Amino acid sequence: MDKTVLVTGCAGFIATHTIKTLINEGFNVIGVDRKPEPDNYAGGKYYQMDVSAPELEQIFKDNKIDYVIHLAAVPSVSESVKNPQKDCKDNYYATVNVCYFSKLYGVKKIVFSSTAAVYANPKYLPVDEEHPTGFISPYAITKMASENFIKYCGIDYIIFRYSNVYGEGQDCTGEAGVVAIFFDLMSRDKDVRIFGNGEQTRDFIYVADIAKANVCALTSDIKNEVINVSTNTKTTVNELFETIKRTLGYKKMPIYCPPREGDIEHSILDNKKFLELFNYTPAVSLKEGIGHMANNSILLKTTY
Ligand SMILES: NC(=O)c1ccc[n+]([C@@H]2O[C@H](COP(=O)([O-])OP(=O)(O)OC[C@H]3O[C@@H](n4cnc5c(N)ncnc54)[C@H](O)[C@@H]3O)[C@@H](O)[C@H]2O)c1
């Protein structure tokens, strides 16, 4: 296949897996990220640049880009609350810049990584795409504004609203996903804290399924749709704890702490629309995904 994809945020967690899938499918990949090129970058040309900068245009001038997968963002609710101006620049202005040049240089389709956060506190479960949107953080506002700009600017698009993504390579520092945090702590035999009674539910999706969805969005004729990408499966935080505990042979009990302000109690995304349009079901169960994480971390430990 002679098609070129620009992946923004290409040094990040989801991008790393998406790029591997793109390459397996025969796409040429160009990456842009403000971080230096990581050792495990598998794509072609790498541009170290802020995607909100006017210099972004040079990438479009230098390359014939067919598709853009826009993953660059700071995916942190608490960071967005602390510094909404920065959130606006990184998550909204950057998207406007990417879309502007994509349109100017004839990109055929943009795939955008939105989030379940745009549904705020769900009024019903599972949350389908017709559910009203809302906001309890600047992050949700800038993601929603980005969705609207993409629709406005006139390029064909797929907007994916991911549920909770987990897998190898996810940052376990800061406000990382709960899977990455639990996995890291248990593999180092450290104490694990659970906020609330642990009966809050999440819809965890393995990163390889997200990568596959991103690539399906390019190869399919489906366009101009907003679609949840999830497993439509509810897992309590206690069940997650037990799954990782069994996989890693961790022996300690969790430490229960008061619930955190602003945490959503239950979150499950309906994935019926995704299954109907793409004829593809996220394939990796939580147990299998955690198993992959354990196998790959053993591999890393024995390699180095
Ligand atoms: N991880 C999840 O559970 C989840 C859920 C829903 C949506 N998303 C979205 O998916 C996308 C990827 O998330 P991730 O988990 O891989 O995050 P990540 O932090 O691992 O990757 C994001 C990458 O974008 C880069 N970046 C950020 N702002 C940039 C800018 N202005 N210019 C250039 N590079 C920039 C960062 O350096 C980083 O490498 C994000 O848009 C996020 O909002 C993630």
The ligand as an SDF file (V2000), in Angstrom:
LIG
                    3D

 44 48  0  0  0  0  0  0  0  0999 V2000
   -5.1650    6.4560   27.4580 N   0  0  0  0  0  0  0  0  0  0  0  0
   -6.4900    6.5130   27.5210 C   0  0  0  0  0  0  0  0  0  0  0  0
   -7.1330    5.7840   28.3100 O   0  0  0  0  0  0  0  0  0  0  0  0
   -7.2520    7.4620   26.6260 C   0  0  0  0  0  0  0  0  0  0  0  0
   -8.6670    7.4620   26.7120 C   0  0  0  0  0  0  0  0  0  0  0  0
   -9.3740    8.3300   25.8800 C   0  0  0  0  0  0  0  0  0  0  0  0
   -8.7010    9.1530   24.9810 C   0  0  0  0  0  0  0  0  0  0  0  0
   -7.3410    9.1390   24.9360 N   0  0  0  0  0  0  0  0  0  0  0  0
   -6.6780   10.0340   23.9710 C   0  0  0  0  0  0  0  0  0  0  0  0
   -5.7890    9.2560   23.1600 O   0  0  0  0  0  0  0  0  0  0  0  0
   -4.6600   10.0720   22.7910 C   0  0  0  0  0  0  0  0  0  0  0  0
   -3.3700    9.3540   23.1260 C   0  0  0  0  0  0  0  0  0  0  0  0
   -3.3500    9.1080   24.5260 O   0  0  0  0  0  0  0  0  0  0  0  0
   -2.1410    8.3090   25.2430 P   0  0  0  0  0  0  0  0  0  0  0  0
   -2.7480    7.5940   26.3860 O   0  0  0  0  0  0  0  0  0  0  0  0
   -1.3570    7.5550   24.2300 O   0  0  0  0  0  0  0  0  0  0  0  0
   -1.3110    9.5490   25.8130 O   0  0  0  0  0  0  0  0  0  0  0  0
    0.2730    9.7820   25.8950 P   0  0  0  0  0  0  0  0  0  0  0  0
    0.4700   10.8810   26.8710 O   0  0  0  0  0  0  0  0  0  0  0  0
    0.9910    8.4790   26.1150 O   0  0  0  0  0  0  0  0  0  0  0  0
    0.6410   10.2830   24.4250 O   0  0  0  0  0  0  0  0  0  0  0  0
    0.3960   11.5980   23.9760 C   0  0  0  0  0  0  0  0  0  0  0  0
    1.6290   12.0890   23.2080 C   0  0  0  0  0  0  0  0  0  0  0  0
    1.3080   13.3670   22.6630 O   0  0  0  0  0  0  0  0  0  0  0  0
    2.4540   14.1910   22.7950 C   0  0  0  0  0  0  0  0  0  0  0  0
    1.9910   15.5950   22.7880 N   0  0  0  0  0  0  0  0  0  0  0  0
    1.1170   16.1830   23.6360 C   0  0  0  0  0  0  0  0  0  0  0  0
    0.8980   17.4600   23.2580 N   0  0  0  0  0  0  0  0  0  0  0  0
    1.6630   17.6730   22.1670 C   0  0  0  0  0  0  0  0  0  0  0  0
    1.8730   18.7940   21.3220 C   0  0  0  0  0  0  0  0  0  0  0  0
    1.2320   19.9550   21.5260 N   0  0  0  0  0  0  0  0  0  0  0  0
    2.7340   18.6690   20.2920 N   0  0  0  0  0  0  0  0  0  0  0  0
    3.3900   17.4960   20.0660 C   0  0  0  0  0  0  0  0  0  0  0  0
    3.2260   16.4000   20.8210 N   0  0  0  0  0  0  0  0  0  0  0  0
    2.3660   16.4840   21.8560 C   0  0  0  0  0  0  0  0  0  0  0  0
    3.0930   13.7740   24.1160 C   0  0  0  0  0  0  0  0  0  0  0  0
    4.4670   14.1500   24.1230 O   0  0  0  0  0  0  0  0  0  0  0  0
    2.8740   12.2690   24.0960 C   0  0  0  0  0  0  0  0  0  0  0  0
    3.9780   11.5860   23.5290 O   0  0  0  0  0  0  0  0  0  0  0  0
   -4.8440   11.4080   23.5190 C   0  0  0  0  0  0  0  0  0  0  0  0
   -5.4140   12.3330   22.6150 O   0  0  0  0  0  0  0  0  0  0  0  0
   -5.8240   11.0920   24.6310 C   0  0  0  0  0  0  0  0  0  0  0  0
   -6.5690   12.2180   25.0090 O   0  0  0  0  0  0  0  0  0  0  0  0
   -6.5990    8.3150   25.7300 C   0  0  0  0  0  0  0  0  0  0  0  0
  1  2  1  0
  2  3  2  0
  2  4  1  0
  4  5  1  0
  4 44  2  0
  5  6  2  0
  6  7  1  0
  7  8  2  0
  8  9  1  0
  8 44  1  0
  9 10  1  0
  9 42  1  0
 10 11  1  0
 11 12  1  0
 11 40  1  0
 12 13  1  0
 13 14  1  0
 14 15  2  0
 14 16  1  0
 14 17  1  0
 17 18  1  0
 18 19  2  0
 18 20  1  0
 18 21  1  0
 21 22  1  0
 22 23  1  0
 23 24  1  0
 23 38  1  0
 24 25  1  0
 25 26  1  0
 25 36  1  0
 26 27  1  0
 26 35  1  0
 27 28  2  0
 28 29  1  0
 29 30  1  0
 29 35  2  0
 30 31  1  0
 30 32  2  0
 32 33  1  0
 33 34  2  0
 34 35  1  0
 36 37  1  0
 36 38  1  0
 38 39  1  0
 40 41  1  0
 40 42  1  0
 42 43  1  0
M  CHG  2   8   1  16  -1
M  END
$$$$
